[in-house]
Amino acid sequence: MSLLQIASLLLAFLLSPFALAKPLQVVSPLEVSSLEPDQNGYLFTRLQVAETLVTVDRHGKLIPLLASSWTISKDGLTWHFNVRKNVLMHDGSQLNAGVVQRALERAHKGSGVLSQAPISHIETKDSDVVILLSRPFAPLAAYLANYSTQILADSSFNKSGKAVAVIGSGPYQIKQIRAPLKVSMVRFDGYWQTPAHIKEVEYLAVGKGETRALMAQSGQADLVFSLLPHSVNTVKRAPNVSLDIVTLPRTRLLKLNAGSPFFADEHVRQALSLALDRPALATAILRNPSLAATQLFPPSVVAWHDSDLPVLTRDLDKARALLREAGWQPGADGILQKDGQVFRVTLTTFSTWPELPVLATAIQAQWREVGVDLAVSVGNSSEIVSKHRDGSLQVGLLSRNFSLTPDPLGVLSSDFGPKGGDWGAMNWSNSELTSALQALESGQGKQSENQQLRGVILRHLQQELPVIPIAWSELVVASNKQLSHLYVDPYELSYHLAKLEWKPL
């Protein structure tokens, strides 16, 4: 067979219905650790198996999804969500207000964001779900865009209320789950909006960034999320791959136990921040110096980035001076001591985000320059939560997503309220900051007043540093050039798979 004949056959195959009907291969680092919405629900909303009452458009504006509309009483205490009609769940049952009520009641009793909302009661009225609040709470609609509030059919749960399946209303339904790594999906032809273009999707969790990059280059995967910075240039050279890079409202940060003798003094926390060379960390590890965090939020989160804040920089002399003022003096080995106690602490992190262990090692070296003996423990992300709850956490290094609700106020309220949060403050609170959060939550202020309140919150976080920002984040996505209509969501609510189509090269 001649080369011309081979080329003609290959072209015919690429243009054939068979080739264009092939399953979509999707890869990311996210494993299937649970079927519970408040634990692993983010994966199933991103894969468009499950849906929420509310979502956001491409400008970040809240829009209806399974709710067709909503209204709020004048006192802000009663919210009516009209449940969309003619929506089928994947088991053939009909979506109605009762299904939504039960899903939201489970979410309110669980560990997701809705547990933080001041909900006194959830009831139904005709086709509406009515949420009654104990105080006005403006971010409620944003909370209902969070994955933990996804609406699943009653058949997703056993008699004891445990999730045993993920039966949603999205454009894709589950064919098989092979935890913790694989999910097979097929198009749901009864979807209430336009059905998905691609019939089948195979999802694979791949923890190693190098492997994800190779899968993108070789064509083993069609859509690969979270490429590592050092893989970008190599993948970019692959002829069959396109790259998309978006900045995320996600910050890599150090979570400190402010109740411990090591971190109770805010001057010590300030000193440890001053010991960090963020531009060097961002350049060497993330390959992008602009990701060095000068404050908690990047400039892309316009409402929550304050350009007037003093920036977080490195100053070793000032760091050492602050530590001396706090009573910490170097011993013979250079490690700080105070009242017979050695400044020896453990940093806990995890490898779901592959850059975190590398950052931890670099932070270990930089803190050693001011006399802190830092050990690094790499485990599972759940260890930060469990150690927060039992009080044993000293330092945690994590990547915090502030778009878990489209308005960061939701995450800030759960992280920095009076009791702190699993991923936020530990044994730290500030009454002025709490008052500002509550005033924003009430939704009663004018725009200028709200901006002033946000300024109060940001100043306290920048000055007192219950968490120390390290680096901002960007999401790098590799896609097969045969895919069209790709949209990379900076809010990470959905992969928007249903819009994708195969196109001939």
Stockholm file with secondary structure:
# STOCKHOLM 1.0

chainA/1-505         MSLLQIASLLLAFLLSPFALAKPLQVVSPLEVSSLEPDQNGYLFTRLQVAETLVTVDRHGKLIPLLASSWTISKDGLTWHFNVRKNVLMHDGSQLNAGVVQRALERAHKGSGVLSQAPISHIETKDSDVVILLSRPFAPLAAYLANYSTQILADSSFNKSGKAVAVIGSGPYQIKQIRAPLKVSMVRFDGYWQTPAHIKEVEYLAVGKGETRALMAQSGQADLVFSLLPHSVNTVKRAPNVSLDIVTLPRTRLLKLNAGSPFFADEHVRQALSLALDRPALATAILRNPSLAATQLFPPSVVAWHDSDLPVLTRDLDKARALLREAGWQPGADGILQKDGQVFRVTLTTFSTWPELPVLATAIQAQWREVGVDLAVSVGNSSEIVSKHRDGSLQVGLLSRNFSLTPDPLGVLSSDFGPKGGDWGAMNWSNSELTSALQALESGQGKQSENQQLRGVILRHLQQELPVIPIAWSELVVASNKQLSHLYVDPYELSYHLAKLEWKPL
#=GR chainA/1-505 SS CCHHHHHHHHHHHHHSHHHHTCCEEEEESCCCCCSCHHHHHHHHHHTTSSBCSEEECTTSCEEESSEEEEEECTTSCEEEEEECSSCBCTTSCBCCHHHHHHHHHHHHHSSSGGGGSCEEEEEEETTEEEEEESSCCTTHHHHTTSGGGCBCCGGGBCTTSCBCCCCCCSSEEEEEEETTTEEEEEECTTCSSSCCSSSEEEEEECCCHHHHHHHHHHTSCSEEECCCGGGHHHHHTCTTEEEEEEEEEEEEEEEEBTTSTTTSSHHHHHHHHHTCCHHHHHHHTTSCGGGBCSSSSCTTSGGGCCTTSCCCCCCHHHHHHHHHHTTCEECTTSCEEETTEECEEEEEEESSSTHHHHHHHHHHHHHHTTTCEEEEEEECTHHHHHHHHHTCCSEEEEEEETTSSSSTHHHHHHHHSTTCCTTSCBSCCCHHHHHHHHHHHHTCSCHHHHHHHHHHHHHHHHHHCSEEEEEEEEEEEEEETTEESCCCCTTCSCCCGGGCEECCC
#=GC SS_cons         CCHHHHHHHHHHHHHSHHHHTCCEEEEESCCCCCSCHHHHHHHHHHTTSSBCSEEECTTSCEEESSEEEEEECTTSCEEEEEECSSCBCTTSCBCCHHHHHHHHHHHHHSSSGGGGSCEEEEEEETTEEEEEESSCCTTHHHHTTSGGGCBCCGGGBCTTSCBCCCCCCSSEEEEEEETTTEEEEEECTTCSSSCCSSSEEEEEECCCHHHHHHHHHHTSCSEEECCCGGGHHHHHTCTTEEEEEEEEEEEEEEEEBTTSTTTSSHHHHHHHHHTCCHHHHHHHTTSCGGGBCSSSSCTTSGGGCCTTSCCCCCCHHHHHHHHHHTTCEECTTSCEEETTEECEEEEEEESSSTHHHHHHHHHHHHHHTTTCEEEEEEECTHHHHHHHHHTCCSEEEEEEETTSSSSTHHHHHHHHSTTCCTTSCBSCCCHHHHHHHHHHHHTCSCHHHHHHHHHHHHHHHHHHCSEEEEEEEEEEEEEETTEESCCCCTTCSCCCGGGCEECCC
//
